[in-house]
Amino acid sequence: MRRIKAFAVLGALVVVGCDGGGTAQPDTIAPTSASVGPLPTLPATTAAAVTTAPAPTATLPDGAIGLSADGPWTLVDSAPGVTTPGLVYELMPGLWAYLPLVEDIPNGITWTLNEEDRPIIEAYLQARLVFFKAITSAPMNFSSPLWNDLYLDGGERLIGVVTPLNAAGQVLDLDAGVVLRPTVGGDGRTEVHALVLDCILNGSVFRNSDGSLADGSTPGVGRDGQGSTMQLDGDSWKLDAIADARGACA
């Protein structure tokens, strides 16, 4: 059964999705600027809305590689739905990132955060964050200068996707919370190109200006898989393209 649900795309959310399972490989991602494809959403589970109170901070384990200390994130001790060991960063209230430190094949963890991939992951998370901040503002606000710093097309395509929702007075509510779980894929990796796969725990919804659920939005938490190509532009990684990647949640 097809259902529409708010979905995080690049630090953004798109209101397309359908029930479905995983595939062995991510769908093809064309090397064009920020394209958006349909994204699968597993059946929702009931979940209470997350609190906006600051999460307890945590300390980086000895010898572990973490995100840059001066980045727009805070190392915390937990996030909704995360039960395996690793680092959890709060990007903003209701939005987290989980980065594994130990391989755990039975639980599908085959990549861990490392120094070589850290700049790619940091650029990816910052690109997603700028969109989440924009789309959770009421009305949506796309004036941040960071768009040009984080997207090859300045975010033009993504902003175009949600502009009709903004015009209709809709806004994103993180509701039960969103947990990004990015990993860097080995296929197609070069010095200037990389693929980020993300199986997102998505508990967000779109709401109308009166606070009611937007048409098609369903509360609860599902898993959304996506793949994003990243490209080195000068000395900075930027998000290039994004597409459905069911294999990210396989």
C-alpha positions in Angstrom: 0.0 0.0 0.0 1.4 3.4 -1.0 1.5 6.1 1.6 3.1 9.5 1.7 5.4 10.4 4.6 7.8 13.2 5.3 11.3 12.1 4.4 14.7 13.6 5.0 16.7 14.3 1.9 20.1 15.9 2.3 19.2 17.7 5.3 15.9 18.1 3.7 12.6 16.4 3.6 10.5 15.3 0.7 6.9 14.1 0.9 7.2 11.1 -1.3 7.6 7.5 -0.1 6.2 4.0 -0.4 6.2 0.8 1.6 8.9 -1.5 0.4 11.8 -3.7 1.2 15.5 -3.5 0.5 17.6 -4.4 -2.5 21.1 -5.7 -2.7 22.5 -2.5 -4.3 21.5 1.2 -4.3 19.8 2.5 -7.3 21.9 4.4 -9.8 22.7 7.9 -8.8 23.4 10.2 -11.8 26.2 12.8 -11.3 23.9 15.8 -11.6 23.1 18.4 -9.0 20.8 17.2 -6.2 18.2 15.0 -8.0 15.5 13.5 -5.9 13.9 10.1 -6.4 11.1 8.2 -4.7 12.2 6.9 -1.3 10.9 3.8 0.5 9.3 4.0 3.9 8.7 0.9 6.0 5.4 0.6 8.0 5.3 3.1 10.8 5.5 2.2 14.5 4.0 4.2 17.2 6.3 6.6 19.0 6.0 9.6 21.3 7.2 13.0 20.1 10.7 13.7 21.1 11.6 16.2 23.8 13.3 19.5 22.9 15.3 19.5 26.1 19.1 19.3 25.6 20.3 15.7 25.5 23.0 14.7 28.1 26.4 15.3 26.6 29.0 12.5 26.2 32.7 12.1 26.0 34.6 10.8 23.0 36.1 7.4 24.0 39.9 7.3 24.2 41.5 6.6 20.8 38.2 7.0 18.9 37.8 9.2 15.8 35.0 11.7 16.2 33.6 14.7 14.3 35.4 18.0 14.5 34.9 19.6 17.9 34.0 23.0 16.4 31.3 21.6 14.1 27.5 22.3 14.4 26.9 19.2 16.5 27.1 18.0 20.1 28.2 14.6 21.2 25.4 13.1 23.3 24.8 9.8 25.0 21.8 8.5 23.0 19.2 8.9 20.2 15.8 7.3 19.6 16.1 3.8 18.2 19.9 3.5 18.5 20.9 0.4 20.4 24.4 -0.5 19.0 27.7 1.0 20.1 28.9 4.1 18.5 28.9 7.9 18.5 25.7 9.9 18.6 25.6 13.6 17.7 22.7 16.0 18.1 22.6 18.3 15.1 19.5 20.2 16.4 16.6 19.3 18.7 15.0 16.2 17.2 17.7 15.5 14.7 20.7 13.2 15.4 23.5 11.4 13.6 24.7 7.9 14.5 28.2 6.9 13.5 29.4 3.3 14.4 32.8 2.7 15.8 32.9 -1.1 15.8 31.9 -3.4 12.9 28.9 -5.6 13.8 28.1 -7.8 10.8 24.9 -9.4 12.3 23.5 -5.9 12.8 24.5 -4.8 9.4 27.3 -2.5 10.5 30.2 -3.0 8.0 31.6 0.5 8.0 33.0 2.6 10.9 34.0 6.2 11.1 37.6 6.8 10.0 39.9 9.7 9.4 39.8 9.4 5.6 36.0 9.5 5.4 35.4 12.0 8.2 35.5 15.1 5.9 32.9 13.5 3.6 30.6 12.6 6.5 30.9 16.1 8.0 30.0 17.7 4.7 27.1 15.4 4.3 25.7 16.1 7.8 26.1 19.9 7.4 24.3 19.8 4.1 21.4 17.9 5.7 21.4 20.2 8.7 21.0 23.4 6.6 18.0 22.0 4.9 16.4 20.7 8.1 16.8 24.2 9.7 15.2 25.7 6.6 12.3 23.4 6.4 11.4 23.4 10.1 11.2 27.2 10.2 7.7 28.6 9.9 7.6 29.9 7.2 10.4 27.9 5.6 13.6 30.0 5.3 16.1 29.4 2.6 18.3 32.4 3.0 21.3 30.7 4.6 24.6 31.4 2.7 25.6 27.8 3.5 23.6 26.5 0.6 26.4 27.5 -1.8 29.0 26.1 0.5 27.4 22.7 0.9 25.6 22.0 -2.4 27.0 22.0 -5.9 23.8 23.7 -7.2 23.4 25.9 -4.2 20.4 23.8 -3.2 18.3 24.9 -6.1 16.7 21.6 -6.8 15.8 20.8 -3.2 14.4 24.2 -2.5 12.3 23.8 -5.6 10.9 20.5 -4.2 9.6 22.0 -1.0 8.6 25.5 -2.3 5.0 24.3 -3.0 4.7 23.0 0.5 5.9 26.3 1.9 3.4 28.2 -0.3 0.7 26.0 1.2 1.7 27.0 4.7 3.2 23.6 5.6 6.2 23.1 7.8 8.2 20.0 8.9 7.7 18.8 12.5 10.5 16.4 13.6 7.9 14.8 15.9 9.2 11.4 16.9 12.7 12.4 15.8 15.0 11.7 12.8 18.3 9.8 13.1 20.7 9.9 10.2 22.9 6.8 10.0 25.4 7.6 7.1 28.2 5.4 5.9 30.6 5.9 3.0 30.4 3.2 0.3 33.5 1.7 -1.3 32.1 1.4 -4.8 33.1 4.2 -7.1 35.2 5.9 -4.5 37.9 8.2 -5.9 39.9 11.1 -4.6 37.1 13.5 -5.7 33.9 11.4 -5.6 32.2 9.4 -2.9 28.9 7.7 -2.2 27.1 8.2 1.2 24.5 5.6 2.0 22.1 6.4 4.8 19.4 4.2 6.4 17.4 6.9 8.3 15.2 6.4 11.3 12.5 8.8 10.2 9.8 10.0 12.6 9.0 13.3 11.0 5.7 14.7 9.6 4.5 17.7 7.8 2.0 19.9 9.5 -0.4 22.6 8.2 -0.3 26.1 9.6 -3.0 25.2 12.1 -0.9 22.3 13.5 -2.9 19.5 11.9 -1.2 16.8 9.9 -0.7 17.7 6.3 -2.5 15.5 3.8 -0.7 12.2 3.5 1.6 12.6 6.5 1.5 9.7 8.9 3.0 9.7 12.4 5.4 7.0 13.6 8.9 5.9 12.8 10.0 4.2 9.6 13.3 3.4 7.9 14.2 5.4 4.7 17.1 4.5 2.5 19.0 6.9 0.3 22.3 7.3 -1.5 24.0 10.6 -2.0 27.0 11.4 -4.2 29.5 13.8 -2.8 32.1 15.7 -4.9 35.3 17.5 -3.9 35.0 21.1 -5.1 38.3 22.8 -4.6 39.2 21.7 -1.0 35.6 21.2 0.1 33.2 18.3 -0.2 29.8 19.2 -1.5 26.6 17.2 -2.1 26.0 16.5 -5.8 23.1 14.1 -6.3 20.7 12.0 -4.3 18.5 9.0 -5.1 16.5 6.2 -3.7 18.8 3.5 -2.3 16.8 0.7 -0.8 20.0 -1.3 -0.2 21.0 1.2 2.4 18.6 -0.4 4.8 19.1 -4.0 3.6 
